[in-house]
Amino acid sequence: MKTKTIIFTLLSISIVAIGLIVFQTFKAKRDNKVYMVVGQDLCFVADQNYQLVPVKEGFDYFAGENKGEVRVVNQIGLSQDLDASVINNIEYGYKKEKNYRTYEYVLNENQVLRDYFLYKKRAPIHLVPYRDECKSMMDLYPVIELQWEEE
């Protein structure tokens, strides 16, 4: 009898915990915005947890204790010390050093977008650029134009 009671109690607690997790997941309203980079075929999607600040040749962004510095860099291809891959139809590279992450995205044959990201907490994560999906995302969310001066 005690075994059935213990099993029933554990099962009930598990069901309640899973229900709360699912409820919290769908209850949290996301206020997404599309940040369109003027003059580039590039955009970023960020929710209310991110604050973007345009600066010369890029932008800084803050998300809780995490923060990133995104800059356009004149260089041919990715830096040699990065692990190369492709994301959202953009060639990119990645490097991890302690609490810092370096991401590079190839814009064209002479320019790279470099994101130097301070990773203190698991969430929110770094921003990932989109290229081909910008138009469809602009139909879904409000658009904010990002414009930075090039040297």
VEXDREN-2710 file (C-alpha; in Angstrom, 1 decimal):
% VEXDREN-2710
k/r/px/py/pz
1/MET/0.0/0.0/0.0
2/LYS/2.8/2.4/0.9
3/THR/4.5/1.7/-2.5
4/LYS/1.3/2.7/-4.4
5/THR/1.0/5.9/-2.4
6/ILE/4.6/6.8/-3.0
7/ILE/4.3/6.1/-6.8
8/PHE/1.0/8.0/-7.0
9/THR/2.6/11.0/-5.2
10/LEU/5.6/11.1/-7.4
11/LEU/3.5/10.7/-10.5
12/SER/1.2/13.6/-9.4
13/ILE/4.2/15.9/-8.6
14/SER/5.7/15.1/-12.0
15/ILE/2.5/15.9/-13.8
16/VAL/2.1/19.2/-12.0
17/ALA/5.7/20.1/-12.7
18/ILE/5.4/19.3/-16.4
19/GLY/2.1/21.3/-16.5
20/LEU/3.8/24.3/-15.0
21/ILE/6.7/24.2/-17.3
22/VAL/4.5/24.0/-20.4
23/PHE/2.2/26.8/-19.1
24/GLN/5.2/29.1/-18.4
25/THR/6.6/28.3/-21.9
26/PHE/3.5/29.4/-23.8
27/LYS/2.5/32.1/-21.3
28/ALA/5.5/34.3/-21.9
29/LYS/4.6/36.8/-24.6
30/ARG/7.5/37.6/-27.0
31/ASP/7.7/41.1/-28.4
32/ASN/10.0/40.4/-31.4
33/LYS/11.4/43.1/-33.6
34/VAL/13.3/42.8/-36.9
35/TYR/16.5/44.9/-37.0
36/MET/17.2/45.5/-40.7
37/VAL/20.7/46.6/-41.6
38/VAL/20.4/49.4/-44.1
39/GLY/22.6/48.9/-47.2
40/GLN/23.1/45.2/-46.4
41/ASP/21.0/42.2/-47.2
42/LEU/21.0/41.4/-43.5
43/CYS/18.6/41.4/-40.5
44/PHE/18.5/40.3/-36.9
45/VAL/15.4/39.2/-34.9
46/ALA/15.4/40.0/-31.2
47/ASP/12.8/40.0/-28.5
48/GLN/12.1/42.3/-25.6
49/ASN/15.2/41.0/-23.7
50/TYR/17.6/42.7/-26.1
51/GLN/18.6/46.3/-26.3
52/LEU/20.5/47.4/-29.5
53/VAL/22.6/50.5/-29.6
54/PRO/23.9/51.6/-33.1
55/VAL/27.5/52.7/-33.1
56/LYS/30.0/53.5/-35.9
57/GLU/30.3/50.4/-38.2
58/GLY/28.0/48.2/-36.2
59/PHE/26.0/48.1/-33.0
60/ASP/26.3/47.0/-29.4
61/TYR/23.6/44.8/-27.8
62/PHE/22.7/44.0/-24.3
63/ALA/20.7/41.0/-23.0
64/GLY/20.7/40.7/-19.2
65/GLU/24.3/40.3/-18.1
66/ASN/25.3/39.1/-21.6
67/LYS/26.4/41.6/-24.2
68/GLY/27.8/41.7/-27.7
69/GLU/29.7/44.1/-30.0
70/VAL/28.9/43.7/-33.7
71/ARG/31.2/45.4/-36.2
72/VAL/31.9/45.4/-39.9
73/VAL/35.5/44.4/-40.4
74/ASN/37.4/44.8/-43.7
75/GLN/39.0/41.5/-44.3
76/ILE/38.9/38.7/-46.8
77/GLY/37.1/35.6/-45.5
78/LEU/37.0/34.3/-41.9
79/SER/39.8/34.5/-39.4
80/GLN/42.0/31.4/-39.5
81/ASP/41.5/30.4/-35.8
82/LEU/37.7/30.0/-36.2
83/ASP/35.7/26.8/-36.7
84/ALA/33.9/27.4/-40.0
85/SER/30.3/26.5/-40.8
86/VAL/27.1/27.8/-42.5
87/ILE/24.1/29.2/-40.7
88/ASN/21.0/30.9/-42.3
89/ASN/22.8/30.6/-45.7
90/ILE/25.7/32.7/-44.3
91/GLU/29.2/31.4/-44.0
92/TYR/30.3/31.9/-40.4
93/GLY/33.1/31.0/-38.0
94/TYR/33.0/30.5/-34.2
95/LYS/35.6/30.6/-31.4
96/LYS/35.1/30.1/-27.7
97/GLU/37.5/31.5/-25.0
98/LYS/36.4/31.4/-21.4
99/ASN/33.3/33.6/-21.1
100/TYR/33.8/35.1/-24.6
101/ARG/32.5/34.0/-27.9
102/THR/33.7/35.3/-31.3
103/TYR/31.4/34.9/-34.3
104/GLU/32.2/36.1/-37.8
105/TYR/29.8/36.2/-40.7
106/VAL/30.9/36.7/-44.3
107/LEU/29.1/39.7/-45.8
108/ASN/30.9/39.8/-49.1
109/GLU/34.3/39.0/-50.4
110/ASN/35.9/42.0/-48.6
111/GLN/33.9/42.3/-45.4
112/VAL/33.1/40.3/-42.3
113/LEU/30.6/41.0/-39.6
114/ARG/32.3/40.2/-36.3
115/ASP/30.3/39.6/-33.1
116/TYR/32.4/39.6/-29.9
117/PHE/30.0/38.3/-27.2
118/LEU/30.4/38.2/-23.4
119/TYR/28.6/35.1/-22.3
120/LYS/27.9/35.4/-18.6
121/LYS/24.6/33.5/-18.4
122/ARG/23.0/30.8/-20.5
123/ALA/20.2/33.1/-21.7
124/PRO/19.7/35.3/-23.6
125/ILE/22.1/34.1/-26.3
126/HIS/23.9/36.0/-29.0
127/LEU/22.1/37.5/-32.0
128/VAL/22.3/35.5/-35.3
129/PRO/21.9/37.3/-38.6
130/TYR/19.5/36.3/-41.3
131/ARG/19.8/36.9/-45.0
132/ASP/17.2/35.1/-47.1
133/GLU/14.5/35.1/-44.4
134/CYS/14.4/38.9/-43.8
135/LYS/11.4/39.6/-46.1
136/SER/9.2/37.0/-44.4
137/MET/10.2/38.1/-40.9
138/MET/9.5/41.8/-41.8
139/ASP/5.9/40.7/-42.6
140/LEU/5.6/39.2/-39.1
141/TYR/7.3/41.7/-36.8
142/PRO/7.8/45.5/-36.5
143/VAL/10.9/46.6/-38.4
144/ILE/13.7/48.9/-36.9
145/GLU/16.3/50.1/-39.4
146/LEU/20.0/50.0/-38.2
147/GLN/22.3/52.3/-40.1
148/TRP/26.0/52.7/-39.4
149/GLU/28.6/54.8/-41.1
150/GLU/31.4/53.1/-42.9
151/GLU/34.9/54.6/-42.8
END
